[in-house]
């Protein structure tokens, strides 16, 4: 969970199944006949980002990149079919909900917090607040960094949710089922902010107002927190 297309390609090459070049060519140049792929944006960094479901797979030594991708897309379809009916209750397209799920995957460590973080995102989107999710900036950067600088937050990219309102142009990684479920079934609450409470555990403190958020940053010594810096 949380791998990007590039990380998947690297892993497959390490396993000596296919080369990164072969895999990326199959991702971006081949056509795959799935209804859920018909609405994805053509301006995405990697065409199938977010749709190669993370799971345990067994492949023949001579499996092609295309076969591997089809297996992962089939599994994605199998998993997401469980939640598609929830689209009727959401004001977003399927691709947009998967984009939300991918951000949850990068922002959350604890399963019990995924639906809460989903609720934060939906609240901010509803009230036309910028999402300001660090994970989208990391995806936009040419090379990921351990600590984002404020200059990083100005990077020109349709994935930069500090610079542009709304959702990024597409998913930023492959979300697992827990994050997909959270995106389709967000928790309803009044939170608009969160900050890391316990870095080792990965838990967050959630708040409704910017003042409460600033208090949480001070309490949990998150002075360099980049989320929601306005």
N, C-alpha and C positions, 0 to 999 in steps of 0.2 A: 504494500500500500504506500502511495505517495511517490512512486517512481515516475519520472518523466519518460517520454519516448526515447530521449537520448540515453537515459540510464538503462532502460530496457535493452536498447540496442547494444550497449556496452556489455551488459550482463550476458546476453546471448553469444556475443563474440568470445567472452571469457570462457563460456561453456563449450566453445568450438562447435556451435550449432550452425550459425550463419555469421557473416561479417557485419559490422555496423553499417557499412555502405549498402550491402544487400538489403538489410532490414529497413533502413531509412528510405531507400528507393521504393520498396514494396509499400511502405506506409504512405508515401506522398504521390507516387506515380500510378499505382494500381487502383482500380475501382472495385468497391465492395458494395454489394446489393443488400443494404439494410435500411429500413425506413428511418431509423433514428439518425442515420448519417446524411439524410437528404437536406437538412436545414442548417448544417454546420457552416460557419463562416469560412470563406476561402482564404481569408487573410491571416489565419492562424499560423503560428510558427511551425507546428507539425500538424498535418491534417487530421490525424486520428487521436491527438492528445486528449486524454480523459476517457477514452473508449476501449482501451486494451485492459481488460479486467485483471487485477492482481490476484493470482491464485497459485496453487501448486499444479503444475502441468507435467505430463510425461510425453516426450516426443521421440520419434525415431531419429537415429543419427543423421539420416539423409533428409530430414524434414526441410522444406523450403521456407523462406521467410513468409511467403504468402500463406502457407498452411498454418504456420504459427499464429499469424495475425487473425486468420479466420477462426481458429480455436478460441482465441481470446475475445474476439467479437461475439462469438456464439455464447460464451459464458457471460459476457456483459449483458447480452439480450436476455438470457435466462434470469439473471439477478434482477435487472431493472423492471422486468415484466411484473414483478411482485408489487411494484410501487407506482406504476403508470397511472392507475386510477386516481392517485392523489393530485395529478396535474389539474383536475377539475376544480380543485380548491386553491390553486396557486395562480398568480398573475404573470407567470413566466413560461417560456417555452421549455421543451425537454432539454435542449442544449444549454439553456441558461441555468436550469436546475442542476445539471451535471457540472457546470462551471462553479456554482455555489458549493456543491459537494467536494470538488477538488480543492477549493480554498479551505473548507472545513478540515479536510485531510491534512493540510499543511499547518493549520493553526491549532488544532486540538491534539492532545495526547491521550486524554482520558475519554473513554466511550460515553460516560455519563455527562460530559460537557458538550458533546457534539451538537445535540439538539438546541442547547442554550446558545452556542455560538451561531448556529443557523438562525435562531431568533434575533440575535443582534444584527446580523446581516440583513434580514428581511425588514427589521425596524428602520435601519439606516437607509436602505433602498426606498422604502415607502415614504420616508420623510425627506427624500432627495438629498441626503447627506452623503458625502464621499465615503466609500468603504474604508479607505486608508488601511489596507491589509498589507503588511510587510511581505507576506509570501508572494503576492503578485509582483512586487518590485523585484524580489529575488529572481523570479522567473524571467522578468524583462531584462535583467542584467546579462551581459555576455559571460561573466564569470561570477558565481555566487560568492558571497562574503559572509564571514562569521558575524560581523556587526555592520549594519547599514549606517551610512553617513547621511546627513541631511542633503548632501549633493546627490547621493544615490536616489533619493526620493523625487528628484527632478528629471530623471531619465525619460527621454522621449520614447514612449511606447504605448500602444493601445491596451497593454496589460498593467499600466501604472495607475492604480486606483487612488493614489495620492494626487495625481495630476488631473485625472478625468473622472467624472461622476459616472455612476452606474457600474455595471459589471464589465470585466475585461472581455476581450473579443472571443475568448474561449477558455476551456479548462486549462489548469496549470500543472496537472499531474493526473495519475490514475487513482481515483478514490476507491476505497474499499466499501463493502456493503454498509458498515456502520455509518460512514459519512454520507453515503447515498441515501440511506434511510432518514438521517437527520435532515438532509436538504429537502426531502419530500414531506417530512413530518416535523417541521420546526416547532420548538417550544414557544408558546405565547407568553410574553412577559414585557416589562418596560425597560429592559436593559439596552443601552446604546454603546457601552464601552466594556472592555475587559483588559486586565493586566496580569502578567504572570505572578502568581502568588508563591509558588514553590517550584523553582526551576528543575530540581531533581525529579519531583513527582510529575511536573507538567500541569499542575492545577492553576486555575485563574480566579481572580476576584472580579466580579461583575458589578457594574454600576449604571445608574440611570442618567446622572448629570455629569458634566465635565468637571465640576468642583469635586464630586465624589471620586471621580476617576483620578484626579490629581492627588487627592488624599490617599487613595490606594497606591499610587505610584510612590508616594513618599513613605507610606507605611511598609511597603514591600521592597523598598530601595530599588525601584525601577526608574531611576533618574534618566537613563538613556533609552527608555521605552520610546519606540517610534510610532506605534499605533495611535491614531487619534491625537496627533500632536497639536492640532489647531485649538 
